[in-house]
Amino acid sequence: MTATLDANGWLTRGEAGPSVVALGGGHGLSATLRALRHVTRNLTAVVTVADDGGSSGRLRQQLSCLPPGDLRMALAALCDESEWGLTWRDVMQYRFHTDGDLNDHALGNLLITGLWELLGDSVEGLDWVAKLLGAHGRVLPMASVPLEIEADLEWQGDVRTVRGQSKVAVAHGEVKDIRLNPAQPPVPHQTLAAVRDADWVVLGPGSWYTSVLPHLLVNDLAQQLLQTKARRALVVNLACQVGETENLSLAQHLGVLKTYAPDLRIDVVIADPAAVEDIDALTDAAHELGASILLRQVRTGDGKAHHDPLRLAAAFRDAFEGFLGDVEPLRGVDMS
């Protein structure tokens, strides 16, 4: 997996780089993909398929298909940065604003679902869209069927069950339990093979209960994550999410991960120093997962809780280099 880097530490032209699989959904996965494309051209996104809101939710309900929205966003993040690729990215992301039935539909969602109906294969349809965009990587669904997220939340002393990703993401209360329906969905063999053959698997950032954890709740995928020889990196969020994790510290985020995947070992946790409330608590939580902490400034310069692609890419580069070959893993906490 050794890669040749230029004078600035980025991947040289023609160099493939390590095989990396990034798991997640929505804006968090898009940020990861925009960063990782600077350090590898051997990149696969494995995307959650539980979205039930907006354009994706309507298409899912009407066509009984996978929700295409998060898959579309991942493809857009991997588009070729040529005039061709950027134009088709904008076409994919274009959203209708009309009084008719097309209102708020993303054109890319319609294109993807059209290909699925034409080809009868979700993976093949995504591969064709990737070709259209000149995508630098592949996008695969986490499961072969659409999933429903169901959570038990405690709010003001009462526990209630909330169903649907869009509702769980904004519901007030502490999440006590989360599960998927169906509980054991089928997983595309291409998805399992990508994880099995990866050099690195990256989890996060993103909505913790609705974009990150679902990958660990799909039995076949979770087992492959345990069995792969790949190193595992976890990128934690820059801020709590209103509703879903508004009272959860970063250390508690890691504790939740361990609760749902007690046997999963993480090699490195990437965090922005400004987001860390208690470095000792985070260090202890990381060690419980078998991980070292890599502290890097990865936030955008505008003060918003968004990951900067180049800064995050530099953090990935440092993490990957820290585990090249038989080099001793990163030790302790890096405050630089």
DRENDRENZA-335728 format. One line per 10 residues: number of its first residue (from 1); their letters; for each residue x, y, z of N, C-alpha, C. Coordinates in pm, whole numbers, plus 50000, padded with zeros to 5 digits. Each point is the difference from the previous one (the first is absolute). Layout:
BEGIN
NUM	A	X/Y/Z/X/Y/Z/X/Y/Z | ...;
END
This chain:
BEGIN
1	MTATLDANGW	50080/49880/50000/49920/50120/50000/50085/50127/50000 | 50134/49987/49988/50086/50116/49999/49970/50088/49881 | 49988/50130/50022/49967/50094/49894/50112/50101/49984 | 50013/50054/49879/50098/50104/49972/49932/50135/50013 | 50058/50088/50082/49942/50131/50026/50087/50108/49940 | 49939/50112/49961/50076/50112/49944/50061/50083/50113 | 50059/50113/49964/50071/50083/50098/49907/50055/50108 | 49871/50010/49969/49903/50049/50097/49934/49888/50081 | 50042/49876/49971/49944/49887/50072/49875/49942/49940 | 49962/50044/49878/49880/49946/49936/50037/49892/49901;
11	LTRGEAGPSV	49902/49921/49963/50019/49890/49908/50051/50050/49866 | 50103/49935/49945/50055/50042/49871/49912/49949/49887 | 50014/50064/49886/49919/49964/49884/50029/49856/49959 | 49895/49922/49981/50015/49863/49957/50014/49901/50114 | 50018/50049/50123/50013/49913/50116/49861/49965/50054 | 49977/49870/50026/49867/49957/50043/49976/50027/50148 | 50099/49975/50084/49983/50018/50142/49935/49879/50066 | 49979/50005/50131/49941/49887/50072/49854/49980/49962 | 49952/49878/50020/49859/49970/49978/49922/50042/50125 | 49910/50096/49984/49928/50057/50114/49850/49985/49978;
21	VALGGGHGLS	49930/49954/50102/49854/49993/50000/49949/50096/50106 | 49914/50093/49961/49942/50097/50092/49854/49967/50021 | 49958/49988/50125/49864/49964/50035/49929/50120/50063 | 49875/50022/49960/49925/50110/50058/49883/50038/49912 | 49963/50128/50008/49890/50051/49920/49991/50150/50011 | 49929/50061/49909/49974/50143/50005/50123/50086/49990 | 49997/50117/50067/50107/50099/49989/50129/49951/50065 | 49990/49918/50105/50121/49949/50064/50081/49914/49906 | 49935/49908/49931/50071/49914/49905/50054/50082/49884 | 49925/50098/49953/50049/50086/49891/50130/50069/50039;
31	ATLRALRHVT	50007/50050/50124/50123/50064/50048/50116/49903/50000 | 49976/49878/50046/50104/49898/50002/50049/49969/49859 | 49908/49984/49907/50037/49965/49864/50078/50112/49932 | 49959/50125/50021/50072/50112/49940/50143/50009/50054 | 50019/49956/50123/50135/49998/50058/50080/49881/49949 | 49940/49882/50003/50073/49878/49964/50045/49998/49855 | 49928/50068/49913/50040/49997/49859/50135/50068/49977 | 50048/50078/50100/50132/50060/49991/50111/49902/50035 | 49967/49890/50069/50103/49908/50045/49989/49861/49938 | 49895/49973/49924/49989/49872/49932/49907/50012/49881;
41	RNLTAVVTVA	50026/49917/49901/49908/49985/49886/49933/49862/50003 | 50021/49931/50108/49942/49867/50019/49899/50011/50114 | 49886/50060/49969/49907/50046/50103/49860/49946/49974 | 49937/49949/50106/49863/49950/49991/49919/50059/50115 | 49881/50050/49967/49907/50049/50102/49892/49896/50021 | 49976/49965/50126/49889/49911/50037/49899/50085/50075 | 49879/50011/49945/49906/50105/50040/49877/49941/50067 | 49956/50066/50108/49877/49959/50067/49880/50011/49905 | 49902/49914/50021/49880/50000/49913/49874/50001/50087 | 49998/50092/50097/49886/50009/50091/49926/50133/49989;
51	DDGGSSGRLR	50045/50089/49912/49935/50131/49988/49853/49983/49960 | 49913/50071/50070/49857/49990/49967/49936/50138/49989 | 50082/50105/49986/49946/50135/49991/50023/50062/49864 | 49930/50109/49971/50021/50076/49878/49981/49921/49873 | 50080/50035/49899/49992/49934/49870/50025/49851/50010 | 50102/49962/50078/50033/49857/50015/49884/49923/50061 | 49938/50058/50102/49890/49931/50065/49881/49981/49908 | 49972/50100/49918/49887/49990/49907/50026/49893/49894 | 50121/49998/49945/50033/49899/49899/50001/49861/50061 | 50053/49990/50121/50002/49871/50070/49860/49946/50019;
61	QQLSCLPPGD	49907/50088/50038/49863/49957/50026/49926/49966/49870 | 50021/50082/49897/49926/49981/49876/50054/49887/49914 | 50132/49977/50004/50062/49902/49912/50055/49878/50072 | 49988/49998/50133/50054/49889/50081/50148/49974/49968 | 50075/50109/49991/50142/49991/49965/50085/50048/50117 | 50131/49982/49988/50092/50057/50096/49988/50153/49996 | 50013/50067/50112/50001/50147/49997/50128/50048/49932 | 49989/50079/49893/50118/50032/49920/50080/50121/50049 | 49946/50081/50092/50061/50129/50031/50143/49995/50051 | 50027/49919/50101/50135/49991/50055/50096/49938/49899;
71	LRMALAALCD	49950/49907/49921/50082/49940/49893/50037/50105/49897 | 49903/50087/49966/50026/50109/49904/50105/50096/50054 | 49991/50035/50128/50095/50092/50059/50141/49943/50000 | 50011/49870/50024/50132/49936/49997/50058/50002/49859 | 49917/49972/49901/50046/50004/49860/50045/50141/49963 | 49924/50101/50043/50036/50138/49969/50134/50037/50063 | 50026/49949/50120/50126/50030/50068/50120/49939/49929 | 49976/49895/49922/50109/49931/49931/50014/50039/49853 | 49918/50096/49953/50000/50033/49858/50137/50051/49955 | 50030/49979/49872/50123/50054/49942/49992/50153/49998;
81	ESEWGLTWRD	50111/50065/50036/49998/50146/50007/50034/50065/49866 | 49952/49939/49894/50008/50058/49866/49869/50071/49970 | 49994/50073/49888/49875/50065/49963/49888/49899/49987 | 50033/49883/49941/49901/49895/49983/49948/49951/50136 | 50093/49963/50089/49960/49945/50128/49924/50099/50086 | 50047/50125/50005/49936/50101/50083/49862/50038/49947 | 49987/50001/49866/49868/50031/49942/49900/49891/50035 | 50041/49875/49985/49909/49891/50032/49973/49991/50150 | 50099/50041/50081/49974/50007/50144/49889/50100/50029 | 50006/50117/49935/49897/50102/50021/49864/49952/49950;
91	VMQYRFHTDG	49999/49925/49890/49876/49942/49950/49942/49903/50104 | 50087/49914/50054/49956/49903/50100/49943/50069/50124 | 50058/50112/50039/49960/50068/50122/49885/50099/49979 | 49965/50024/49873/49893/50096/49971/49868/49954/50062 | 49932/50093/50063/49873/49968/50066/49888/50085/49939 | 49888/49935/49965/49888/50069/49939/49927/50086/50104 | 49958/50117/49956/49917/50088/50083/49877/50036/49918 | 49893/49930/50027/49880/50012/49920/49878/49971/50086 | 49884/50032/49948/49877/49968/50072/49952/49859/49973 | 50065/49930/49909/49955/49867/49961/50062/49889/50082;
101	DLNDHALGNL	49982/49878/49950/50049/49881/50071/50152/49993/50006 | 50069/50071/49911/50146/49997/49999/50061/50090/50108 | 49920/50077/50069/50053/50095/50097/50091/49932/50102 | 50120/50056/50016/50101/49957/50097/50067/49868/49965 | 49970/49943/49883/50073/49881/49957/50137/50041/49946 | 50103/49930/50041/50133/50019/49941/50006/49922/49870 | 50049/50065/49894/50004/49935/49870/50083/49872/50005 | 50107/50002/50079/50083/49880/50012/49926/49883/50061 | 49909/50029/50093/49920/49892/50059/49914/49932/49893 | 49943/50082/49911/49917/49945/49893/50083/49919/49902;
111	LITGLWELLG	50120/50050/49969/50089/49929/49908/50039/49864/50058 | 50037/49999/50127/50043/49875/50063/49885/49899/50005 | 49883/50043/50042/49888/49906/50008/49957/49954/49861 | 50013/50086/49900/49970/49958/49864/50094/49890/49953 | 50128/50015/50030/50098/49897/49963/49972/49870/50075 | 49960/50011/50126/49968/49878/50076/49884/49925/49936 | 49898/50073/49957/49886/49933/49938/50038/49942/49864 | 50085/50072/49927/50042/49954/49867/50090/49877/50008 | 50095/50002/50094/50101/49894/50008/49962/49888/50096 | 49913/50031/50097/49961/49899/50097/50110/49964/50099;
121	DSVEGLDWVA	50099/50086/50017/50115/49971/50087/50049/50132/50060 | 49991/50013/50132/50037/50127/50064/50147/50031/49985 | 50086/49901/50014/50145/50024/49989/50037/50038/49858 | 49946/49929/49902/50030/50032/49860/49953/50141/49966 | 49882/50038/50050/49950/50134/49974/50092/50106/50056 | 50050/49981/50122/50093/50096/50061/50132/50006/49924 | 50045/49886/49950/50124/49997/49923/49986/50081/49871 | 49881/49996/49938/49978/50077/49878/49999/50150/50029 | 49942/50040/50111/50003/50142/50037/50143/50043/50030 | 50077/49913/50064/50140/50031/50028/50078/50022/49870;
131	KLLGAHGRVL	49970/49920/49898/50065/50019/49870/49963/50135/49939 | 49874/50035/50011/49953/50128/49947/50073/50117/50065 | 50025/49991/50131/50065/50107/50074/50152/49994/49991 | 50053/49891/49943/50144/49980/50004/50048/49986/50143 | 49921/49935/50083/50026/49995/50144/50133/49934/50032 | 50070/50057/50097/50126/49945/50048/49970/49907/50117 | 49938/49888/49971/49962/49906/50103/49866/49937/49969 | 49958/49911/50087/49876/49926/49981/49906/50025/50116 | 49871/50000/49973/49899/50020/50104/49911/49875/50007 | 49988/49944/50120/49923/49878/50020/49901/50019/50115;
141	PMASVPLEIE	49885/49934/49992/49903/50008/50111/50041/49908/50114 | 49965/50039/50122/50029/49921/50119/49920/49870/50002 | 49879/50004/49945/49913/49883/49995/49927/49999/49866 | 49947/49885/49966/49931/49985/49871/49855/50043/50004 | 49949/50025/50120/49860/50041/50016/49996/50126/50085 | 49896/50083/49984/49989/50120/50085/49976/49960/50146 | 50059/50079/50089/49993/49970/50143/49920/50106/50074 | 49941/49959/50110/49933/50094/50090/50074/50001/50132 | 50034/50121/50047/50063/50014/50131/49892/50022/50104 | 50013/49927/50110/49904/50009/50109/50078/50024/50129;
151	ADLEWQGDVR	49963/50100/50077/50074/50035/50121/49907/50019/50117 | 50048/49959/50119/49931/50028/50125/50068/50121/50063 | 49924/50106/50025/50054/50122/50056/49933/50035/50132 | 50081/50042/50096/49948/50045/50128/49996/50151/50002 | 49882/50056/50029/49982/50145/50002/49909/50034/50117 | 50056/50077/50094/49926/50045/50118/49938/49883/50076 | 50081/49894/50015/49959/49886/50079/49921/49894/49928 | 49957/50028/49878/49923/49904/49922/50085/49943/49886 | 49979/49873/49968/50069/49936/49888/49899/49977/49889 | 50033/50047/49883/49912/49981/49884/50081/49946/49884;
161	TVRGQSKVAV	49931/49933/49909/50064/49942/49882/49975/50091/49880 | 50107/50035/49931/49992/50085/49881/50050/49918/49881 | 49925/50004/49891/50035/49921/49882/50029/50092/49881 | 50105/49968/49927/50037/50076/49882/50122/50089/50024 | 50094/49996/49910/50124/50076/50016/49973/50149/50016 | 49912/50054/49917/49974/50144/50004/49941/50043/50133 | 49923/49914/50065/49939/50034/50129/50098/49978/50114 | 50076/49890/49996/50098/49972/50105/50105/50111/50006 | 50040/50050/49882/50107/50099/49993/49966/50130/50073 | 49872/50033/50012/49961/50128/50059/49921/49985/50129;
171	AHGEVKDIRL	49972/49877/50040/49919/49978/50120/50079/50036/50125 | 49934/50066/50096/50065/50034/50126/50000/49878/50092 | 50107/49990/50076/50009/49891/50096/50129/49923/49985 | 50033/49924/50102/50120/49917/49999/49969/49865/49937 | 50080/49962/49901/49978/49872/49933/50041/49887/50094 | 49907/49913/50030/50026/49886/50087/50031/49874/49921 | 49942/49990/49882/50026/49882/49916/49965/50037/49857 | 50068/49936/49907/49974/50024/49859/50012/49869/49925 | 49918/49981/49900/49998/49874/49926/49952/50025/49857 | 50015/49898/49918/49963/50009/49859/49886/49905/49969;
181	NPAQPPVPHQ	49921/50037/49903/49895/49914/49947/50013/49999/49847 | 50026/49884/49939/50018/49868/50060/50130/49991/50080 | 50001/49914/50099/50113/49991/50092/50124/49941/49935 | 49981/49910/49904/50115/49936/49933/49983/50011/49849 | 50020/50119/49945/49980/50019/49856/50114/49938/49919 | 49972/49965/49876/50108/49952/49912/50093/50114/49964 | 50127/49967/49977/50102/50098/49965/50058/49961/49864 | 50015/50096/49907/50061/49968/49871/50138/49937/50018 | 50029/49898/49920/50130/49933/50014/50114/50096/49967 | 49973/50100/49915/50103/50098/49968/50038/50083/50122;
191	TLAAVRDADW	49902/50029/50086/50025/50076/50121/50087/49921/50097 | 49966/49873/50019/50077/49916/50090/50142/49981/49947 | 50015/49983/49869/50132/49981/49942/50086/50125/50016 | 49939/50117/49986/50076/50125/50014/50057/50012/50141 | 49919/49969/50101/50049/50007/50138/50105/49894/50025 | 49978/49881/49949/50095/49890/50021/50138/50033/49942 | 50004/50064/49885/50126/50022/49929/50063/50135/50028 | 49941/50080/50088/50049/50136/50024/50130/50000/50081 | 50078/50106/49981/50114/50028/50088/49955/50081/50121 | 49902/50089/49977/49944/50082/50106/49849/50006/49988;
201	VVLGPGSWYT	49933/49999/50114/49857/50026/50008/49982/50124/50086 | 49920/50095/49951/49978/50126/50071/49853/50011/50039 | 49975/50028/50128/49866/50025/50051/49989/50146/50044 | 49886/50063/49971/49978/50138/50042/50072/50098/49911 | 49971/50130/50021/49904/50056/50096/49857/49986/49948 | 49905/50050/50076/49862/49996/49954/49904/49982/50116 | 49873/49997/49968/49897/49977/50102/50025/49864/50065 | 50028/50001/50128/50057/49880/50064/49906/49881/49997 | 49873/50025/50036/49905/49890/50010/49936/49964/49866 | 49998/50094/49906/49926/49975/49876/50088/49987/49876;
211	SVLPHLLVND	50130/50033/50010/50089/49984/49885/50121/49913/50029 | 50051/50006/50124/50122/49927/50035/49968/49862/50057 | 49921/49997/50106/49971/49873/50067/49926/49897/49915 | 49910/50041/49908/49927/49898/49923/50089/49898/49931 | 50121/50038/49960/50091/49905/49936/50036/49886/50094 | 50001/50030/50129/50037/49898/50099/49882/49915/50042 | 49880/50036/49955/49879/49925/50034/49961/49900/49892 | 50064/50009/49885/49975/49904/49891/50095/49883/50020 | 49946/49884/50034/50081/49888/50048/50112/49962/49904 | 49969/49979/49871/50102/49956/49905/50111/50104/49984;
221	LAQQLLQTKA	49962/50126/49997/50099/50106/49987/50082/50013/50127 | 49935/49991/50116/50072/50008/50127/50101/49888/50014 | 49962/49880/49958/50093/49888/50007/50120/50021/49908 | 49976/50056/49883/50111/50027/49908/50092/50108/50056 | 49943/50098/50069/50081/50104/50063/50088/49942/50110 | 49953/49897/50068/50081/49934/50101/50109/49913/49939 | 49971/49939/49887/50091/49903/49941/50105/50060/49906 | 49971/50117/49944/50094/50059/49905/50135/50026/50065 | 50105/49990/49919/50134/50031/50048/50031/50149/49989 | 49903/50077/49954/50021/50143/49983/50018/50070/50135;
231	RRALVVNLAC	50077/50108/49999/50002/50091/50113/49867/50076/50003 | 49965/50052/50118/49871/50069/50014/50022/50137/50062 | 49949/50102/49933/50007/50137/50049/49860/50050/50031 | 49989/50080/50105/49873/50060/50038/50018/50151/50005 | 49917/50073/49924/50003/50145/50002/49880/50047/50082 | 50028/50070/50110/49890/50044/50087/49948/50135/49954 | 49881/50033/50045/49931/50121/49958/50061/50126/50064 | 49971/50112/49938/50049/50129/50049/49906/50063/50101 | 49876/49955/50001/49900/50056/50092/49889/49898/50019 | 49929/50014/50111/49884/49914/50023/49888/50038/49903;
241	QVGETENLSL	49916/49903/49969/49888/50023/49910/49874/50023/50081 | 49932/50110/49973/49878/50032/50073/49901/49884/49987 | 49950/49957/50114/49906/49888/50000/50072/49868/50019 | 50075/49958/49901/50054/49864/50001/50111/49981/50103 | 50093/50094/50010/50114/49983/50093/50032/50129/50076 | 49900/50082/50026/50027/50133/50053/50062/49999/50140 | 49987/49894/50075/50059/49993/50134/50109/49894/50009 | 50054/49958/49885/50097/49892/49996/50140/50057/49979 | 50092/49971/50092/50139/50042/49984/50068/49910/49896 | 50119/50041/49953/50072/49917/49904/50036/49865/50062;
251	AQHLGVLKTY	50038/50000/50126/50031/49874/50067/49877/49909/50002 | 49884/50059/50023/49876/49921/50000/49965/49949/49861 | 50034/50079/49896/49982/49950/49863/50076/49869/49983 | 50125/49996/50047/50081/49880/49987/49944/49887/50087 | 49946/50036/50117/49939/49899/50085/49879/49935/49936 | 49920/50080/49930/49884/49946/49928/50047/49902/49892 | 50105/50037/49929/50054/49912/49896/50041/49866/50060 | 50066/50003/50115/50044/49876/50063/49882/49917/50049 | 49894/50067/50043/49881/49927/50046/49940/49916/49888 | 49994/50057/49881/49937/49929/49888/50096/49911/49923;
261	APDLRIDVVI	50130/50021/50017/50099/49915/49933/50114/49972/50098 | 49975/49922/50104/50099/49983/50107/50130/49936/49956 | 49997/49924/49892/50121/49931/49954/50075/50075/49890 | 49945/50113/49956/50063/50076/49892/50116/50082/50055 | 50117/49983/49942/50117/50077/50040/50022/50113/49900 | 50027/50118/50053/50034/50116/49920/50148/50030/50019 | 50070/50035/49892/50143/50028/50010/50030/50145/50034 | 49924/50092/49942/50027/50141/50023/49869/50079/50000 | 49988/50092/50094/49887/50093/50007/50051/50138/49963 | 49941/50059/49896/50040/50133/49954/49902/50102/50056;
271	ADPAAVEDID	50053/50099/50072/49915/50100/50064/50062/50137/49986 | 49915/50102/49997/50046/50138/50000/50015/50045/50145 | 50115/50057/50039/50020/50040/50141/49890/50091/50052 | 49947/50089/49915/49899/50095/50046/49868/49932/50035 | 49980/49877/49953/49875/49928/50026/50009/49911/50123 | 50120/49986/50055/50021/49907/50112/49972/50071/50131 | 49897/49953/50072/49966/50061/50128/50092/49952/50112 | 50034/49871/49999/50078/49939/50107/50096/49901/49936 | 50128/50040/49985/50096/49917/49928/50026/49868/50074 | 49997/50003/50134/50023/49877/50075/49888/49900/49978;
281	ALTDAAHELG	49875/50049/50002/49886/49910/49977/50002/49943/49859 | 50036/50085/49902/50006/49953/49862/50112/49898/49983 | 50114/50025/50065/50112/49906/49991/49962/49865/50059 | 49934/50001/50114/49958/49874/50062/49900/49926/49912 | 49905/50074/49942/49900/49937/49913/50066/49942/49875 | 50098/50071/49945/50072/49951/49881/50078/49873/50033 | 50064/50000/50116/50077/49882/50040/49910/49878/50019 | 49875/50023/50045/49905/49890/50012/49973/49935/49865 | 50014/50078/49894/49981/49947/49864/50131/49950/49940 | 50109/50014/50075/50131/49960/49949/50068/50106/49917;
291	ASILLRQVRT	49952/50125/50007/50043/50105/49907/50092/50101/50064 | 50083/50061/49916/50073/50121/50035/49923/50120/49947 | 50029/50116/50055/49932/50122/49956/50095/50084/49917 | 49951/50047/49886/50074/50094/49916/49924/50131/50000 | 50053/50100/50069/49936/50131/50007/50053/50088/49889 | 49912/50047/49915/50036/50088/49890/49890/50104/49980 | 50038/50119/49960/49900/50101/49965/49941/49962/49866 | 49876/49955/50001/49935/49955/49877/49874/50080/49969 | 49971/50100/50081/49882/50083/49981/50027/50107/49894 | 49896/50041/49929/50014/50111/49905/50032/50129/50074;
301	GDGKAHHDPL	50059/50096/49930/50042/50124/50063/49889/50098/50027 | 49876/49968/49960/49890/50096/50020/49932/49985/50135 | 50051/49910/50083/49944/49981/50133/49883/49906/50007 | 49951/49954/49885/49887/49908/49998/50048/49857/50028 | 49908/49916/50042/50034/49862/50033/50003/49913/49874 | 50088/50037/49908/50017/49926/49875/50145/49957/49987 | 50022/49880/49948/50136/49953/49977/50056/50060/49872 | 50122/50049/50009/50069/50053/49883/50065/49884/49925 | 49971/49983/49871/50052/49883/49927/50152/49988/50002 | 50072/50110/49981/50146/49992/49996/50058/49973/50139;
311	RLAAAFRDAF	49945/50063/50102/50049/49974/50135/49971/49857/50044 | 49882/49951/49966/49967/49862/50034/50086/49903/49919 | 50028/50034/49875/50088/49917/49918/50138/49989/50063 | 50052/50112/50051/50131/49998/50065/49997/49911/50124 | 49889/50002/50074/49987/49913/50117/49998/49853/49959 | 49926/49969/49894/49999/49862/49950/50140/49957/49956 | 50069/50089/49929/50135/49968/49954/50091/49967/50119 | 49993/50081/50105/50083/49975/50118/49961/49869/50067 | 49871/49974/50008/49954/49875/50062/50047/49880/49921 | 49985/50006/49868/50038/49886/49917/50151/49978/50005;
321	EGFLGDVEPL	50077/50107/49996/50145/49987/50004/50046/49945/50135 | 49926/50026/50105/50035/49951/50131/49990/49850/50013 | 49930/49936/49905/49981/49856/50006/50057/49928/49877 | 50088/50066/49924/50055/49937/49882/50084/49879/50039 | 49982/49892/49924/50082/49881/50021/49992/49952/50144 | 50116/49977/50062/50006/49952/50136/50038/50110/50098 | 49982/50125/49956/50034/50112/50087/49912/49994/50124 | 50058/50029/50115/49925/50001/50125/49884/50097/49991 | 49881/49964/50044/49884/50090/49992/50023/50130/50076 | 49921/50100/49965/50004/50128/50069/49987/49978/50150;
331	RGVDMS	50075/50075/50074/49995/49983/50145/49942/50124/50065 | 49919/49978/50101/49953/50109/50083/49916/50102/49924 | 50009/50123/50042/49920/50109/49946/50090/50100/49932 | 49969/50031/49876/50079/50098/49924/49925/50133/50005 | 50058/50098/50066/49932/50128/50015/50036/50099/49890 | 50078/49960/49900/50043/50095/49897/49889/50030/49903;
END
